[in-house]
């Protein structure tokens, strides 16, 4: 059974960026926006820093 775990959380004004890890798939970023919608790009990354960078880029683009 594949269990995801949260490995990193970062906050920017009005936004939360999180990274979770799946042993079988890798790292994935997810974002909570100011409207409390949870968003993800659906991409799995090989490192947590790559996933976090993707999340930060998204927030910078849409905030």
C-alpha positions as CSV (number, residue, x, y, z in Angstrom):
1,X,0.0,0.0,0.0
2,X,1.3,3.4,-1.0
3,X,1.2,5.9,1.9
4,X,1.8,9.6,1.3
5,X,3.4,11.8,3.9
6,X,3.8,15.5,4.2
7,X,7.5,16.4,4.2
8,X,7.6,20.2,3.9
9,X,5.3,23.1,4.3
10,X,5.9,26.8,3.5
11,X,3.7,29.8,3.7
12,X,3.5,33.0,1.7
13,X,0.9,35.7,2.4
14,X,-2.5,34.1,1.8
15,X,-1.0,30.9,0.4
16,X,0.3,27.6,1.8
17,X,2.6,25.4,-0.2
18,X,3.1,21.8,0.7
19,X,5.1,18.9,-0.5
20,X,4.1,15.3,0.1
21,X,6.1,12.1,-0.6
22,X,4.9,8.8,-2.0
23,X,7.4,6.0,-1.9
24,X,6.3,4.7,-5.2
25,X,5.8,8.0,-7.1
26,X,8.0,10.6,-5.6
27,X,7.3,14.2,-4.4
28,X,4.3,16.2,-5.3
29,X,3.5,19.9,-4.5
30,X,0.1,21.1,-3.5
31,X,-1.1,24.6,-2.7
32,X,-3.9,26.1,-0.6
33,X,-4.9,29.4,-2.1
34,X,-6.6,32.4,-0.3
35,X,-10.0,30.9,-1.2
36,X,-9.0,27.7,0.6
37,X,-8.9,25.7,-2.7
38,X,-6.4,22.9,-2.7
39,X,-4.5,22.8,-6.0
40,X,-1.9,20.5,-7.5
41,X,-0.1,20.4,-10.8
42,X,-0.4,16.6,-10.8
43,X,3.4,16.2,-11.5
44,X,5.7,14.0,-9.4
45,X,9.2,15.2,-8.8
46,X,12.4,13.3,-7.9
47,X,13.3,15.7,-5.1
48,X,11.3,17.7,-2.5
49,X,13.2,20.9,-3.5
50,X,12.0,20.5,-7.1
51,X,8.4,20.1,-5.9
52,X,8.7,23.1,-3.6
53,X,10.2,25.2,-6.4
54,X,7.2,24.3,-8.6
55,X,4.8,25.4,-5.9
56,X,6.6,28.7,-5.3
57,X,6.7,29.4,-9.0
58,X,2.9,28.8,-9.2
59,X,2.2,31.2,-6.2
60,X,4.5,33.9,-7.6
61,X,2.7,33.7,-11.0
62,X,-0.8,33.8,-9.6
63,X,-0.6,36.0,-6.5
